[in-house]
Amino acid sequence: METQLDHGGLMDRVYRHQRHVYDATRRYYLLGRDPMIAALTPPDGGSVLEIGCGTGRNLVKAAKLFPQATFYGVDISQEMLATAGKSVAAAGLQRQIRLAYADASRFDPMKVFGHCTFDRIFISYAVSMIPGWQAVMRNAVTHLAPGGELHIVDFGDQRELPNWFKTALYTWLGWYHVTPRTNLFEISAEIARSLDAVTETKRLYRGFAWISIIRRPSGGGH
């Protein structure tokens, strides 16, 4: 609990003022978010959870793209959730999107939302900010419905970009407590093996951004 409060407090301090300009500024370098959202393709009547929903930008976009699904979002920052709530209300999507404060590494969706599993779960540029990101991923896959998918987009290893660019980017990200997870694909594969699941990896923009997908086997109905 202390770790949760410490990290939540840190995120509140980092984004207390930034949240007002976050979407306008981040669109230039949080690349790959929209391709990830477009690939979610939840089933009709399906449920979708975003972990680390931030300002609500992704949830609003996804809900408009897939109006047949119901969306849920959790975040550890009360400041970001306040902005997300306003974004959802402004879009008129209060019936389609539900938000809650939660620590993604241990939260129980049944207690939080009265909903146990999800057809899709996605994490956009949050694993690089969560200290216990591997625990978050492992917890997330336990809440996938049979045939469900976990989609993650985040910073990549910048392998095909100039060294000076990578050094400058990583230094700048460090100021905001962001640490790219260069072993994301390996951890995804390890988690998938434990579930008999399959993975898909995508390297975008010369390694600037990575997308990892874990697809859980169907194994029967919900």
N, C-alpha and C positions, 0 to 999 in steps of 0.2 A: 504493500500500500504506500509506503514511504517513497519508493521509486516512482510509482504512478504519480503521486502528488508532486514530486520534484520535477519530473519531466513535463507534466501538465503545466506547472507553474512557469517553467522555462519557455514553453511554447507560447503561453499567454504573454510573457514579457517580450518575446521576439516579435509576435504578431499583433500586439495591442494596437499599434499605429499602422503597421504595414498592411494589415488586412483590408484597409480602405483603398489601397492602390494595388493590392496583390495581383488581381486578375489582369489589370491593365499593363503591368510590368512583366509578369511571368510568362505571358504568351510568347515572348520573343525567344525564350530558351527552355521552357518546359515542353520540349518537342516530343511528339509521339502520343500525346494524350488522346487526340481525336481519332487516330487510326485504332488505338486500343479500344476506345468506346464503341466505334463502329463495328468492331469484331465481336462484341459481347453477344449479340443476337440471342437474347433470352427467349425461351418458348412463350407462346401465348399464355397469359395468366401467371407467368413466372415471377420469381422474386430475385432482386439484385441488391447486394450490399456493397457499399463503398467503405473501406477502412481508411481513416484519415481523410474525411471528406472536406476539410478546410472550409473554403468560402461557399461551397455548394455548387461551384461552377460546373463540375463534371456531372453531378447528379442531375442538375437542371437540363444539361445538354443531352444526357442519356435518356432521361424521362421523356423529352420531346421526340427523340429518335425512336424510342420503343414505348409508345403509349399503352401497349397491351400489358406491360409489366408493372410491378409495384417495387418501389425503391426505398432503401434504408441507408442511413449514413451515420457513422460514429466518428467522434474525434475526441482527443484528450485535452483540447484547448477550448475553454468556454468562450474565449474571445472570438475564435474562428466560428464556433457554432452559432454565436449571435449573428454574425454576418451571413452564415449559411441560411439561417432561419429567414432573414430578410430577403435573401435571393430567391428562396423557394416561394415565399409569399408574393414577391413581385412578379414571379412567373405564373402565379395562380395554380401552383402544383401541390398545395398542402395535402390534398387527398391522395396524391400519388407518391409523395416522398415523406418519410418520417425520419427525424433526426434524434440522436441521443448522445449524451456524454458517456464515454466508456474507454477503458484501457483495453486495446485490441488484443493484447497478449493473453488476457484471461477472462474476457467478458463472456457472459452467458446470454446469447440472443433471446432465449426463451424468457428470461427475467426482464430483459431490456425491452424487447419488442413483442413478446408472446409468439415468437416465430423461431423455430428450431434450426431449419436448414434453408439454404439459398441455392438457386439454380446458377447464379453467377456471383462471384465476389471479385472486386477489383481494388487495386491499391496503386494510386498514381503519385509518383514522386514523394512517397512517404517512407518506404523502407530505408532510404538514405538518411532519414531523420529520426528513426526509432531505434533507441539503443538495443532493445531486445527484438530486433526485426525477424530473426529466425524463429523465435517463439511465436511471433505474430503470424508468420506464414504457416507454421505447424498447427496453430490453433484454428486458423482460417479453414484449412482443408478438412478439419473435422466437422465443420458446419456446412460443407458442400452436400447438396442432395446427390443421389445417384445420377451419374451423367453430368454433374455440375463441373464448373470450370473456375479456376482462380487465374485472373489476369493481372500482371504487374508491369508497370512501365516506370523506368527510372534512368538515372544517368548511367552510361556505359563506361567502358575503360578508355575511350578516346583513342584507341589503338591506331587508327588510320589518320589521325589528325596530328598536326605539328606538336612536338614536345612542349614548346613555349606556350601553346594554347592550353594543353592539359595542365601544366604547372600553374598558369594564371587562373584557370577555372577552379581547380581544386583548392587553391589558396582562397579565392573569393568565396567558395562554398563553405569553407571552414569557418569563415566569419559568422555564418548563419547556422552553425552546428549541423551542417550537411556533410555526410560521408558516403560517397558512392560505394556500392557493394560490388566489388569486382568478382566476387565468387557467387553472385546471384544465380547464375545458370547451374553451377555445381550443386548448390543447396536445393534448388528446385528439382533437379534430377534425383537427389537423395530422398527428398520428401516423396516424390512420385513413386520411387521404387518401393517405399514402405506401404503404399496404397495400391500397388499394381496399376498405377495410373501412367499416363503418357505425358510427355512434355513437348512444347514447341518453343523455339527461340527465334527471335528476330533482332538483327543488328541494324539500326537505322542511322542515317546521316554520318557514315564513316565511323560508327561506334560511339557517337555522341549519346545516343539513347538506346536502351535495350528494352525489349518486351519479352517477358517469360509467361508461358501459359501452362498450367497443370490441368489436365482433363481427367476427371475421375471416371472409372468405368461405370456403366449403367447399373448392372447388378440388380435388375428388377425395378419395380416402381418405387415411388416416394413412400 
